[in-house]
Amino acid sequence: MAGSWLLGPDVGTGGEHPTAVLVAVRDDGAADSGPGSQTSLTELRRLAATDGLTVADEVVQSRPHPDPATYVGSGKVDELAALAERAHADLVIADGELTPGQVRNLEERVGRRVVDRTALILDIFAEHARTSEGRVQVELAQIAYQLPRLRGGGRTMSRVGGGRTAGGAGMGVRGPGEMRLETQRRTLRQRATRLRRNASELARRRERTRSRRARNQVPSVSITGYTNAGKSALLNRLTG
C-alpha cells in the first residue's frame, strides 16, 4: 500500500485503495517507449497497482516538450482538475519527472497532491526493502528527492513575515513558513548524515561477509529485474 511519504498527511482513504489519475506529455516524434507512450503509461499503471493504487483515468497531451510551469498546457490542467474531481482522486501521477515548480503549480491548479514517476518508484522500493542496507539506501534516495521540493508548511504556510502588524519586526523578516522550511531542511540533512554513516558500516559488514564466503568458496547467485517482474516468485519456486 502506498505510504504517507507518497500520499501526504492529508489523504485519508478509510482502508480503501487510494485513487490516482495519470497525466503525461507525449512527443509524437519520439520513441514508442518514451514518456506518454502507450508502453510507458502501461508500465506506470502497473507501478501504481504495485503500490496499492487504483488508477481511475489518464490525461495525455501531445506536445514536443512539457510546459515549464505546469507540465501540460493550461487547458489540459483544467481538464485534469475536472477529471480528478469527478474521480474523487487522492493524487495525480505524472509519467515523467516534475520540477518542484511544476509540482507546486499543478497542486494549486488541480487541488490534489501531485507526484511523479520517480516518487512512485521510490515509494515502491521503500515498501519492498527488506534488508537494513536496502532500507537505508531507499531513505537516502527519498531525502535527496525531497530536499529541493520542501515548501515550508505547505500551501497555507506563509513564507515571509507580514511586518509589525503581523507580529514581525518589519519588511523581509522570516515568517513561520520560512523558519519551518529551514528546520525541515536541517532535520533531513542531519538524518541523511546519520544514514550515510549507517550505510558505510553496513557496507563494511557486507564486505566482510563476502570475503568469508569467497574464502569458503561459497557461490553467489543474483536475480535482477524491474519492479514487479516476479523476482521473489522465481526465488520462492527455486528454493521450494
C-alpha positions in Angstrom: 0.0 0.0 0.0 1.2 3.5 -0.9 2.8 5.2 2.2 2.2 8.6 3.7 5.5 9.7 2.1 3.8 9.5 -1.3 0.2 10.3 -0.4 0.9 13.1 2.0 -0.5 13.6 5.5 -3.9 14.8 4.4 -5.0 11.8 2.4 -7.4 9.6 4.3 -8.7 6.5 2.4 -10.6 4.7 5.1 -8.8 1.5 4.4 -9.6 1.6 0.7 -7.0 1.8 -2.1 -6.1 5.4 -2.9 -7.2 6.6 -6.3 -4.9 8.2 -8.8 -5.2 10.0 -12.2 -2.2 9.7 -14.6 -1.0 12.7 -16.6 1.5 12.5 -19.4 3.1 14.5 -22.2 3.7 12.6 -25.4 6.1 13.7 -28.1 4.7 12.1 -31.2 8.1 12.2 -32.9 9.9 10.4 -30.1 10.4 6.7 -29.5 7.4 4.4 -28.9 8.6 3.7 -25.4 9.2 7.3 -24.3 7.1 9.2 -21.7 3.5 9.4 -22.6 3.7 6.5 -25.0 1.3 3.6 -24.5 4.2 1.4 -23.4 5.2 3.9 -20.7 1.6 4.5 -19.5 1.0 0.8 -19.2 4.2 0.5 -17.2 3.1 3.4 -15.0 -0.3 1.8 -14.4 1.4 -1.4 -13.3 3.7 0.6 -11.0 0.7 2.3 -9.4 -1.0 -1.1 -8.9 2.1 -2.5 -7.3 2.0 0.4 -4.8 -1.7 -0.3 -4.0 -3.2 2.5 -6.0 -6.3 2.4 -8.2 -5.9 4.3 -11.5 -9.2 6.0 -12.3 -8.2 7.6 -15.6 -5.4 9.4 -17.5 -4.8 12.7 -19.4 -2.3 12.7 -22.2 -1.2 15.8 -24.2 0.8 15.6 -27.4 3.4 18.3 -27.5 7.2 18.4 -28.2 8.2 19.4 -24.6 6.4 19.6 -21.2 5.2 23.1 -20.2 7.9 24.5 -17.9 5.3 25.8 -15.4 2.6 23.2 -15.3 3.9 20.2 -17.3 0.8 20.1 -19.5 -0.8 23.2 -21.1 -3.3 25.4 -19.2 -6.3 23.8 -21.0 -5.2 20.3 -20.1 -4.6 21.4 -16.5 -8.3 22.4 -16.3 -9.3 19.0 -17.9 -7.1 17.2 -15.4 -8.6 19.1 -12.4 -12.1 18.3 -13.6 -11.3 14.6 -14.1 -9.6 14.3 -10.7 -12.7 15.9 -9.1 -15.1 13.5 -10.8 -13.0 10.5 -9.9 -12.5 11.7 -6.3 -8.8 11.1 -6.9 -6.4 11.2 -4.0 -3.4 12.2 -6.1 -2.1 12.8 -9.6 0.9 10.9 -11.0 3.0 12.3 -13.9 4.6 10.0 -16.3 8.0 11.7 -16.1 10.0 13.7 -13.6 8.5 17.0 -12.4 10.4 20.1 -11.2 9.5 21.5 -7.8 7.8 24.4 -9.5 5.7 22.2 -11.7 4.5 20.2 -8.7 3.6 23.4 -6.8 1.7 24.9 -9.7 -0.1 21.7 -10.6 -1.2 21.2 -7.0 -2.5 24.7 -6.8 -4.5 24.3 -10.0 -5.7 20.7 -9.6 -6.3 20.8 -5.8 -4.7 17.4 -5.4 -1.4 16.0 -4.3 0.9 15.7 -7.4 3.8 13.3 -7.6 5.9 12.0 -10.5 7.2 8.6 -11.6 10.4 8.9 -9.5 8.4 9.4 -6.3 6.2 6.5 -7.1 9.2 4.2 -7.7 10.9 5.3 -4.5 7.7 4.5 -2.6 7.6 1.0 -4.1 11.2 0.5 -3.1 10.5 1.7 0.4 7.6 -0.7 0.7 9.6 -3.7 -0.5 13.0 -3.0 1.1 13.7 -5.9 3.4 17.4 -5.6 4.4 18.8 -2.9 6.7 21.1 -1.7 3.9 18.2 -1.6 1.4 16.0 0.5 3.8 18.9 2.9 4.4 19.6 3.4 0.7 16.0 4.0 -0.1 15.5 6.5 2.7 18.7 8.4 1.5 17.2 8.5 -2.0 13.9 9.8 -0.7 15.7 12.5 1.2 17.7 13.5 -1.8 14.4 13.7 -3.8 12.5 15.5 -1.1 15.0 18.3 -0.1 14.6 20.5 -3.2 10.9 20.1 -3.0 10.3 21.3 0.5 7.9 24.2 0.8 7.7 25.2 4.4 4.4 24.2 6.0 2.5 23.6 2.7 0.3 25.8 0.6 -1.3 27.5 3.6 2.0 28.3 5.4 3.4 31.8 4.8 7.0 32.2 3.7 7.6 35.9 4.7 6.7 37.8 7.8 3.9 40.4 7.4 5.6 43.3 9.1 4.9 44.7 12.6 1.1 44.4 12.3 1.6 40.6 11.9 3.9 40.3 14.8 7.1 40.7 12.7 9.9 43.2 13.0 9.4 44.8 9.6 9.8 44.1 5.9 11.9 41.0 5.0 11.5 39.2 8.3 11.3 35.5 8.0 7.8 34.2 8.6 6.8 30.9 10.2 6.8 29.1 6.9 10.4 30.0 6.1 11.6 29.2 9.6 9.8 25.8 9.4 11.3 25.2 6.0 14.8 25.8 7.4 14.1 23.4 10.3 12.8 20.7 7.9 15.9 21.0 5.7 18.3 20.9 8.7 16.4 17.8 10.1 16.6 16.0 6.7 20.3 16.8 6.2 21.1 15.6 9.7 19.1 12.4 9.1 21.0 11.9 5.8 24.3 12.2 7.6 23.4 9.6 10.1 22.1 7.3 7.3 25.3 7.6 5.3 27.3 6.6 8.4 25.0 3.6 8.8 25.3 2.8 5.2 29.1 2.8 5.4 29.1 0.5 8.4 26.6 -1.9 6.7 28.8 -1.9 3.6 31.8 -2.9 5.6 29.9 -5.7 7.2 28.7 -6.9 3.8 32.3 -6.9 2.5 33.5 -8.9 5.5 30.7 -11.5 4.8 31.6 -11.6 1.1 35.2 -12.2 1.9 34.3 -15.1 4.2 32.2 -16.6 1.5 34.9 -16.2 -1.0 37.5 -17.9 1.3 35.0 -20.8 1.8 34.2 -20.9 -1.9 30.5 -20.3 -1.4 29.0 -19.4 -4.8 26.9 -16.2 -5.1 23.8 -16.0 -7.3 21.8 -12.9 -8.0 18.4 -12.4 -9.5 17.9 -8.9 -11.1 14.8 -7.4 -12.8 12.5 -4.5 -12.8 9.9 -3.8 -10.1 7.1 -6.3 -10.0 8.9 -8.5 -12.6 8.5 -11.7 -10.5 11.9 -11.9 -8.8 10.6 -13.0 -5.4 8.2 -15.5 -7.0 11.0 -17.1 -9.0 13.2 -17.3 -5.9 10.4 -19.0 -3.9 9.9 -21.5 -6.7 13.6 -22.3 -6.9 14.1 -22.7 -3.2 10.8 -24.6 -2.6 
